[in-house]
């Protein structure tokens, strides 16, 4: 863990600690990896004695579950022991564990001192990387792929690879080819691990995204029969029904899961999304009952507040909370929430895009400021991260600019921005027309002239 570039700036350590505790309780097959991860998290929190205690628990699990393969299974744990003792300046203990690692590597015919390529280590590295957020998803996928190269039919490695592909695709705008690869990997994982209802639910969500809803729901129902009370399955089943706009069904599953893991930020966020969905559904009625609206807003605010309380790095949720404050006309709280998250320095590019889009919507629909909305949709578009949030910024900005131009309010900047959008859409002819109009309004602008020259040269 100490050499896998797992940075505490990327995560909420308390949230990972809670998650590992839940995995130890509910996912009995992964307790060794969970104790190793807990040990590393304790070290990052400067609790090295607690870190050692978790490594002792990992050792106990290894002796119980892998009595005939203790040395091979202990390499990660022993390596972590050596690092923690090194950080504690206990060099005699460091040497003890270094010798254990070196001797085991020699027995396993390693080609280099202290190095050995084992699929189990690639797999544990993959699971660790998945815990440290989207910046690590690609490396997680590569780690599981390395494990599969050595043991292509291992159920756990296939599950990890499928989850990494699924998360990686959902954190970026996946191509058709990526979607096919993810679907294939999920089907393979379910085939090899038919009792892993979490990955079965992910397959259902992937099928739903591909408009194969009935097939997806058949997997949800099958998994429900196998593990009706398993929280890791229930959360994904809840997402499936939320995306079907069956909000009450989703809330029922989320409450069931929250009763088991009450401080899970993921579950609170999903609860908030359900209440927001019910609110927007209610608003479509001709005369929506105000009391019912207020109750849904109140529930939404409560769960979004719990989300960021339990996981301060859940950046998406800040925009969702601010949006719900705006629905309650609590504009001061909404503005403060947006500004708080914009000031954070560890935002992922996709989070920045999402927040700029959310703030643009807030400015347009609640503050009635078209200029501020355009500004923030543009800022989101400038962030070079090809994901759904960028597409939303582009579409929202295009609609606003075209409306301004149709209303006779199109200035040079509006035509220039619209030209940039056409460029992103590979619509060169329309882009040239927009930059020409921008130059008509601002003839001395070198930026517009440069873009126009590049476009004409490329045709």
C-alpha positions in Angstrom: 0.0 0.0 0.0 2.9 2.3 0.7 4.2 2.1 -2.9 0.9 2.1 -4.7 0.5 5.9 -4.8 -2.6 6.0 -2.6 -2.9 9.7 -1.7 -4.9 10.9 1.3 -5.7 14.1 -0.5 -7.9 12.2 -2.9 -10.2 10.7 -0.3 -12.1 11.1 3.0 -10.1 8.8 5.3 -13.0 8.5 7.9 -15.3 7.4 5.0 -12.8 4.7 3.9 -12.5 3.5 7.5 -16.2 3.1 7.8 -16.4 1.4 4.5 -13.7 -1.1 5.4 -15.5 -1.8 8.6 -18.7 -2.6 6.7 -16.8 -4.8 4.2 -15.3 -6.8 7.1 -18.7 -7.3 8.5 -20.6 -8.2 5.3 -18.0 -9.3 2.7 -16.3 -12.2 4.5 -14.1 -13.1 1.5 -12.2 -9.8 1.5 -11.4 -9.4 5.1 -7.6 -9.7 4.7 -7.4 -6.9 2.1 -9.8 -4.8 4.2 -7.6 -5.1 7.3 -4.5 -4.2 5.2 -6.3 -1.2 3.9 -7.5 -0.2 7.4 -3.9 -0.4 8.5 -2.8 1.9 5.8 -5.6 4.4 6.5 -4.7 4.4 10.2 -1.1 5.1 9.3 -2.3 8.1 7.1 -4.1 9.3 10.2 -0.9 9.0 12.3 -2.3 6.1 14.3 0.5 3.6 13.8 -0.3 1.5 16.8 -3.8 1.0 15.4 -2.3 0.3 12.1 -0.2 -2.6 13.6 -3.3 -3.9 15.3 -5.1 -4.2 12.0 -2.1 -6.0 10.5 -2.3 -8.5 13.3 -5.9 -9.1 12.4 -4.9 -9.6 8.8 -2.3 -12.2 9.9 -4.9 -14.0 12.0 -7.2 -14.2 9.0 -4.4 -15.5 6.7 -3.6 -18.3 9.2 -7.3 -19.3 9.4 -8.2 -19.1 5.7 -4.9 -19.9 4.0 -3.1 -22.2 6.5 -1.4 -24.1 3.6 -0.2 -20.9 1.8 0.7 -18.5 4.6 3.9 -17.1 3.1 2.5 -16.3 -0.3 -0.6 -14.7 1.2 1.3 -12.7 3.7 3.6 -10.7 1.4 1.4 -7.5 1.3 0.8 -7.7 5.1 4.5 -8.2 5.8 5.5 -5.3 3.5 3.1 -3.0 5.3 4.6 -4.1 8.7 8.0 -3.1 7.4 6.9 0.3 6.3 4.9 1.1 9.5 7.8 0.0 11.7 10.1 2.1 9.5 7.9 5.2 10.1 8.0 4.4 13.9 11.9 4.2 13.8 11.8 0.6 14.9 14.5 -0.7 12.6 15.1 -4.1 14.1 11.4 -5.0 13.4 11.8 -3.5 9.9 14.7 -6.0 9.2 12.6 -8.9 10.6 9.8 -8.3 8.0 12.2 -7.4 5.2 13.8 -10.8 5.7 10.4 -12.5 5.6 9.6 -10.8 2.3 13.0 -11.5 0.8 13.0 -15.2 1.8 9.5 -15.7 0.4 10.3 -14.0 -2.9 13.3 -16.3 -3.2 11.2 -19.4 -2.6 8.7 -18.2 -5.2 11.6 -17.9 -7.8 11.5 -14.2 -8.0 13.8 -12.7 -10.6 14.7 -9.7 -8.4 15.3 -9.2 -4.7 12.1 -8.2 -2.8 10.0 -8.5 -6.0 7.6 -11.2 -7.1 4.7 -11.0 -9.6 1.7 -12.7 -8.0 -1.9 -12.3 -9.3 -3.2 -12.0 -5.7 -1.0 -9.0 -5.2 -2.2 -7.4 -8.4 -5.7 -8.0 -7.3 -5.2 -6.5 -3.8 -3.6 -3.5 -5.5 -6.7 -3.2 -7.8 -9.1 -3.3 -4.9 -7.0 -0.7 -2.9 -7.0 1.6 -5.9 -10.7 1.4 -6.3 -11.1 2.7 -2.8 -9.1 5.9 -3.6 -11.4 7.4 -6.2 -11.8 8.0 -9.9 -8.2 9.2 -10.4 -7.1 5.6 -9.6 -9.7 3.7 -11.7 -7.6 3.2 -14.8 -4.7 1.9 -12.7 -7.1 -0.4 -10.9 -8.3 -1.8 -14.2 -4.7 -2.4 -15.3 -3.9 -4.2 -12.0 -6.8 -6.6 -12.4 -5.9 -7.1 -16.0 -2.4 -8.1 -14.9 -3.9 -10.6 -12.4 -6.2 -12.0 -15.2 -3.2 -12.6 -17.5 -1.9 -15.1 -15.0 -5.3 -16.6 -13.9 -7.9 -15.7 -16.5 -10.7 -17.8 -14.9 -10.3 -16.6 -11.3 -13.8 -15.4 -10.1 -12.5 -12.6 -7.8 -10.1 -11.1 -10.4 -12.9 -11.1 -13.0 -15.3 -9.3 -10.6 -12.6 -6.7 -9.8 -11.8 -6.1 -13.5 -15.6 -5.7 -14.3 -16.1 -3.3 -11.4 -13.1 -1.2 -12.5 -14.3 -1.1 -16.1 -17.8 -0.1 -14.9 -16.5 2.7 -12.7 -14.0 4.0 -15.3 -16.7 4.1 -17.9 -19.1 6.0 -15.6 -16.4 8.5 -14.7 -15.8 9.4 -18.4 -17.8 9.4 -21.6 -17.5 5.8 -22.7 -17.4 5.0 -26.4 -19.6 2.2 -27.8 -16.5 0.0 -27.8 -15.9 0.6 -24.1 -19.6 -0.2 -23.3 -19.3 -3.5 -25.1 -16.1 -4.3 -23.2 -17.8 -3.4 -19.9 -20.9 -5.4 -20.6 -18.8 -8.4 -21.6 -16.7 -8.2 -18.5 -19.8 -7.9 -16.2 -21.4 -10.9 -17.9 -18.2 -12.9 -17.4 -18.0 -11.9 -13.8 -21.6 -13.0 -13.1 -21.0 -16.3 -14.9 -18.0 -17.0 -12.7 -19.5 -15.6 -9.5 -23.2 -16.3 -9.7 -23.7 -15.7 -5.9 -22.1 -12.2 -6.0 -25.3 -10.2 -6.2 -23.4 -6.8 -6.1 -21.8 -7.5 -9.5 -25.1 -8.9 -10.7 -26.8 -5.6 -9.9 -24.0 -3.7 -11.8 -24.8 -5.9 -14.8 -28.4 -5.0 -14.4 -27.5 -1.2 -14.3 -25.4 -1.6 -17.4 -28.2 -3.4 -19.3 -30.6 -0.6 -18.2 -28.2 2.0 -19.6 -28.2 0.2 -22.9 -32.1 0.2 -22.9 -32.3 -3.5 -22.0 -34.4 -2.7 -19.0 -36.4 -6.0 -18.8 -33.3 -8.1 -18.9 -31.6 -5.9 -16.3 -34.6 -6.2 -14.0 -34.6 -10.0 -14.3 -31.1 -9.9 -12.7 -32.3 -7.6 -10.0 -35.2 -9.9 -9.1 -32.9 -13.0 -9.2 -30.4 -11.3 -6.9 -33.2 -10.1 -4.6 -34.2 -13.7 -4.0 -30.6 -14.7 -3.2 -29.6 -11.8 -0.9 -32.7 -9.8 0.2 -30.9 -8.1 3.1 -27.4 -7.6 1.6 -26.6 -3.8 1.8 -24.1 -3.8 -1.1 -26.7 -5.3 -3.4 -29.6 -3.2 -2.1 -27.8 0.1 -2.9 -27.5 -0.9 -6.6 -31.0 -2.2 -6.8 -32.2 1.1 -5.4 -30.3 3.0 -8.2 -31.9 0.7 -10.8 -35.4 1.6 -9.6 -34.6 5.3 -9.1 -33.5 5.4 -12.8 -36.9 3.8 -13.6 -38.5 6.7 -11.7 -39.9 4.2 -9.2 -38.8 6.4 -6.4 -40.8 4.8 -3.6 -39.5 1.4 -4.4 -35.9 2.8 -4.4 -36.5 4.6 -1.1 -37.8 1.4 0.5 -34.6 -0.5 -0.5 -32.4 2.4 0.7 -34.1 2.6 4.1 -33.5 -1.1 4.5 -29.8 -0.7 3.7 -29.5 2.4 5.9 -30.8 0.5 8.8 -27.8 -1.7 8.5 -25.2 0.9 7.6 -26.6 4.2 8.9 -23.5 6.4 8.2 -23.1 5.4 4.6 -22.7 8.6 2.6 -23.5 6.8 -0.7 -26.9 5.7 0.7 -27.8 9.2 2.0 -26.9 10.7 -1.4 -29.2 8.2 -3.1 -32.0 9.0 -0.7 -31.5 12.7 -1.5 -31.7 12.0 -5.2 -34.9 10.1 -4.8 -36.6 12.9 -2.9 -35.4 15.4 -5.5 -36.8 13.1 -8.2 -40.1 12.9 -6.4 -40.1 16.8 -6.1 -39.5 17.3 -9.8 -42.2 14.7 -10.6 -44.6 16.5 -8.3 -43.8 19.9 -9.9 -45.1 18.6 -13.2 -48.6 18.6 -11.8 -50.8 21.6 -12.6 -51.4 22.5 -8.9 -48.7 20.7 -6.8 -49.5 20.7 -3.1 -47.0 23.1 -1.4 -46.9 21.2 1.8 -45.9 18.0 0.0 -43.2 20.0 -1.9 -41.8 21.4 1.3 -41.7 17.9 2.9 -39.8 16.5 -0.1 -37.4 19.5 0.0 -36.8 19.0 3.7 -36.0 15.3 3.3 -33.7 16.0 0.4 -31.8 18.7 2.3 -31.5 16.3 5.3 -29.9 13.5 3.3 -27.6 15.7 1.2 -26.3 17.3 4.4 -25.7 13.9 5.9 -23.9 12.9 2.7 -21.2 15.6 3.0 -21.1 15.2 6.8 -20.1 11.5 6.4 -17.9 12.1 3.4 -16.4 15.6 2.9 -15.0 14.7 -0.5 -18.3 13.7 -2.0 -18.1 16.8 -4.2 -21.1 16.0 -6.4 -23.3 16.2 -3.3 -22.4 19.8 -2.6 -24.0 20.8 -5.9 -27.1 18.7 -5.1 -27.4 20.2 -1.6 -27.1 23.7 -2.9 -29.7 23.0 -5.5 -32.1 21.7 -2.8 -31.4 24.8 -0.7 -32.4 26.9 -3.7 -35.7 24.9 -4.0 -36.3 25.9 -0.4 -35.4 29.6 -1.4 -32.5 29.4 1.1 -30.3 31.3 -1.3 -27.7 32.3 1.2 -27.1 28.7 2.2 -27.0 27.7 -1.5 -24.4 30.3 -2.4 -22.3 29.5 0.6 -22.3 25.7 -0.3 -21.2 26.4 -3.8 -18.5 28.8 -2.8 -17.2 26.3 -0.1 -16.7 23.5 -2.6 -15.3 25.8 -5.4 -12.6 26.9 -2.9 -11.4 23.2 -2.4 -8.1 22.4 -4.1 -8.5 18.6 -4.6 -11.5 18.7 -7.0 -11.4 16.1 -9.8 -11.9 17.7 -13.3 -15.2 15.9 -13.6 -16.3 17.3 -10.3 -15.4 20.8 -11.4 -17.5 20.3 -14.6 -20.5 19.0 -12.6 -20.3 21.9 -10.1 -20.0 24.6 -12.8 -23.1 23.1 -14.5 -25.0 22.9 -11.3 -24.0 26.5 -10.4 -24.9 27.7 -13.9 -28.4 26.1 -13.5 -28.7 27.8 -10.1 -27.8 31.2 -11.6 -30.2 30.8 -14.5 -33.2 29.2 -12.9 -33.1 30.7 -9.4 -31.0 33.9 -9.6 -32.3 34.7 -13.1 -28.8 35.7 -14.2 -28.2 34.5 -17.8 -24.8 36.1 -18.0 -23.5 34.2 -14.9 -25.1 31.0 -16.2 -23.2 31.4 -19.5 -20.0 32.2 -17.6 -20.1 29.0 -15.6 -21.3 26.7 -18.4 -18.3 28.0 -20.3 -16.0 27.4 -17.4 -17.2 23.8 -17.2 -16.7 23.4 -20.9 -13.1 24.6 -20.6 -12.2 21.8 -18.2 -10.8 19.1 -20.5 -12.4 16.0 -19.0 -14.6 14.1 -21.5 -17.5 13.1 -19.4 -21.3 13.5 -19.1 -21.0 16.8 -17.1 -19.0 18.4 -19.9 -21.7 17.4 -22.4 -24.3 18.9 -20.1 -22.4 22.2 -19.9 -22.0 22.2 -23.7 -25.7 21.6 -24.4 -26.9 24.1 -21.8 -24.5 26.8 -23.1 -25.5 26.2 -26.7 -29.2 26.6 -25.9 -28.6 29.9 -24.0 -26.3 31.3 -26.7 -28.8 30.4 -29.5 -31.6 32.0 -27.6 -29.6 35.2 -27.0 -28.7 35.4 -30.7 -32.4 34.7 -31.8 -33.5 37.6 -29.5 -31.0 39.9 -31.1 -28.7 40.0 -28.1 -25.8 38.2 -29.7 -22.5 40.0 -29.3 -19.0 38.9 -30.5 -18.4 36.8 -27.4 -21.7 34.9 -27.9 -20.8 34.1 -31.5 -17.3 33.1 -30.6 -18.5 30.7 -27.8 -21.1 29.2 -30.2 -18.3 28.7 -32.7 -16.2 26.9 -30.1 -19.2 24.5 -29.4 -19.5 23.8 -33.1 -15.8 23.0 -33.2 -16.3 20.5 -30.4 -19.2 18.9 -32.4 -16.9 18.7 -35.5 -19.3 21.1 -37.3 -16.6 23.1 -39.0 -18.8 25.0 -41.5 -21.1 26.3 -38.7 -18.0 27.1 -36.6 -16.6 29.2 -39.4 -19.8 31.1 -39.8 -19.9 31.9 -36.1 -16.3 33.2 -36.0 -16.9 35.3 -39.1 -19.9 36.9 -37.3 -17.8 37.4 -34.2 -15.1 39.1 -36.3 -17.7 41.3 -38.0 -18.6 42.6 -34.5 -15.0 42.7 -33.2 -12.7 43.0 -36.2 -9.5 43.5 -34.2 -9.8 40.3 -32.1 -6.8 38.2 -32.8 -8.2 35.2 -31.0 -11.2 35.0 -33.3 -9.0 35.5 -36.3 -6.6 32.7 -35.2 -9.5 30.3 -34.7 -11.0 31.2 -38.1 -7.6 30.7 -39.8 -7.2 27.2 -38.2 -10.7 26.2 -39.2 -10.3 27.3 -42.8 -6.9 25.6 -43.1 -8.4 22.3 -41.9 -11.1 22.1 -44.6 
